[in-house]
């Protein structure tokens, strides 16, 4: 029963299309563009255009059901038969039979030409620029030519007097019918449902109005001139082909700015108008010259059709390519997920909540390294799908998303997002894994791109801060977070400026003396014994303190580069002051933990030491206790090599890692420098006093000297002397001074004493 109903519905649809299209063909069959043709003495009244021929060919190209096409040809044939009987009641049956046979042939010929041009096509397939060549060769030339020969056969059967004239009349009529109607109709029909190119600000109506006004003024002036110089010879007042270039400009604007429906309608009406104006001049020739003139005009009409169609198709393809490229820029190339540009465009539309979340998934770098980009893309898409009912996801980078809430007003939305990702198992290579989520949330007010970018930056800082603290709860922006972002930005700026200072050799060395507490320890008052401290100059020539550049440089992995720069600067200064070299008893130089683990640093250091202006015994290298313990194997190897050269080794900040004395025993140590945090309060005889005592005992056990840092008053000095500390360093004995000044003073004193 249902199949029978469907069959009835399909049959009704076919009948409806057949009647509508066939009726339209009958209507167009009655629309003539009359003129009188006179060719080789054969005169006859005819129509310059057969619009129904163009419509029938368009139906054959578009309609996939051949029954509809056959019905349209049948109705058109019936209309022709009625006209023949109406105008000539004594029309012989042979002519009617021959005419019906010719329509049957035209039906087959139309289907064949449609097939040769690649029609009908599957739904969704459209006219392309390459189709214009086949359309011009087959539909505009071969199709009307064969139909003209068919008309010749009908004229020959009916009468032999106008047969030759009929051939040319039929050719031009069919050709103009196809040119005016077929291709514009096919394009307009196939472009249904496709978005029209958007009109931008430059596509206002000033240009077409100006062009139309200029065309109208030119036509009006031409009519006045023709009337003024009228010699009495009958001639048309207006020849539209004289203005075809101006018409071309107006029509070209329409092709570029109008939708497919209106552009094709404008093209068809313009061509129809041209054919109508041609009819007014075609009958004035009364000779073979008229035929060639008509042929020339036909050629120009076809060129106009193909040029405008090519212009429209090129504009359509360029617009769609631009749209596809624009759409591709809104998605990440690896995952296919919307990106930050898509986020900016989305924020320009109304939002349910002006909040933005930044989701950071931990260990995604390991995922990429272990399984590849394709697996990482699958994992990111899995996370996006898991959250799609709660938030809109926008991919920022590896394991990072910007999130916008969907309508709903859930007050616990962000907590639910974190929980959903945290408890999700993602299948990677057949193995389920979990990615820890860290989320930052920032509010914003506005739709500008800068506002959105600031919100993304704010939320990203919060997410990274949450990961730093191992916090799986969402972090929301407040004043403290703003200060944290400023700190991060300042650290990044300091690291960049410090690297620039190193590479431009803007290194300034300071020197702080170290004194012996033992009586008679400083027999030579000009003896230089102390620690070299590094300072950097920024671009303005101002001093950068170690607090500004040490941590950023080490975070950037440039500690070894800093140590080498200090060594080069030290040796340059020493070579400039040869008179001070005999008084350099011990120059202490700091090494970072990164230098201990760098093989390239060891090679560079040995090269520098080979050209040292000081004997190796005058050089002491200081490494922090933490760095020495964390790199015991590498540190032991380097420090042993330096000690073999004759250098002394000092452990700096001693006491901060006292739990690692066993590992410290493996290192070659000559000097232990007690951390200043214990020395400051040693005179109070509390816990710090006990730590200093223990440090002295450890140094004795290792056979090393002890140096106490941050000695700032005499009470501290006396206490250290009682404990047994051998050497001291601090503001009590001298603040850090530029090494160049210290060397200059030593040189001057040596010169004054006649050395």
Number of C-alpha atoms within 10 A of each C-alpha: 6 7 8 9 10 11 12 12 12 12 11 12 13 16 15 13 16 21 16 13 21 26 16 17 23 21 14 17 18 14 13 15 19 15 19 18 27 22 22 12 13 14 16 15 12 16 18 26 29 25 28 25 27 28 26 28 26 25 28 28 24 20 15 15 12 12 13 22 25 20 18 27 26 18 19 24 20 15 18 19 17 13 13 16 13 11 9 10 10 9 14 12 9 12 19 19 13 16 23 17 15 18 20 16 14 20 19 14 17 23 22 16 20 22 14 14 19 14 18 19 15 9 9 10 10 16 17 14 15 9 13 19 12 14 22 18 12 17 26 21 15 16 24 23 20 17 23 22 18 21 22 23 20 23 20 16 16 18 11 12 14 19 20 17 19 25 22 20 26 25 25 23 25 29 28 26 26 28 28 30 26 25 26 23 20 19 19 18 16 18 18 13 8 10 11 16 18 11 12 8 6 8 14 11 10 10 14 17 12 12 17 16 12 13 19 14 12 13 18 13 11 16 15 12 12 14 11 9 8 12 9 7 6 8 13 12 15 16 17 15 16 11 14 17 11 17 17 15 16 18 21 20 19 20 24 20 21 18 21 26 16 14 22 26 17 17 22 20 13 19 21 21 14 19 24 18 17 21 20 17 17 20 20 16 16 17 14 13 11 18 20 12 15 19 14 11 17 19 12 14 22 19 14 20 21 19 15 22 23 18 15 24 20 15 16 20 14 13 15 15 12 12 13 12 11 11 12 14 15 20 18 19 12 11 20 14 19 22 22 22 16 17 22 18 13 14 17 13 8 9 14 11 14 15 16 22 29 32 30 26 24 18 14 18 14 11 19 16 10 11 12 12 16 12 17 23 20 16 22 24 17 16 21 20 14 15 18 14 11 19 21 18 26 24 26 20 14 19 22 22 27 27 27 22 22 16 12 10 10 11 8 8 15 23 13 16 20 19 15 15 21 16 12 16 16 18 14 15 9 7 8 10 14 16 20 19 28 28 32 28 24 22 17 16 10 11 17 12 15 11 15 21 15 14 23 25 16 25 27 25 24 30 28 21 19 20 18 10 8 12 15 17 17 21 23 16 16 12 7 9 17 14 11 15 17 12 12 13 12 14 18 17 14 20 22 15 20 27 20 16 19 19 12 11 15 19 22 18 19 18 24 24 22 22 19 15 18 12 7 8 11 14 8 10 7 17 17 25 21 21 21 22 19 23 23 24 20 17 13 6 10 10 14 20 12 13 9 18 22 21 16 23 22 17 13 13 13 20 23 24 18 23 19 19 17 24 18 16 16 23 16 13 16 19 14 13 14 14 18 23 20 14 19 19 17 22 22 23 21 20 20 20 22 17 25 24 21 15 12 10 18 18 10 12 18 14 11 15 18 9 9 18 16 19 16 18 14 19 23 22 21 24 24 21 25 20 20 24 23 14 15 17 15 18 23 19 14 18 23 18 15 22 19 11 14 15 20 24 24 26 28 26 21 24 23 15 14 15 9 14 13 10 13 20 13 13 20 22 22 19 22 28 28 26 23 20 14 22 22 18 15 23 17 12 10 11 12 17 20 14 19 25 18 15 21 25 17 17 21 14 10 17 13 20 17 26 26 28 22 18 21 17 14 11 13 19 22 13 17 25 15 9 16 16 26 17 21 25 24 19 14 14 15 14 13 18 15 17 19 18 12 17 23 16 14 21 19 14 15 16 12 9 7 7 8
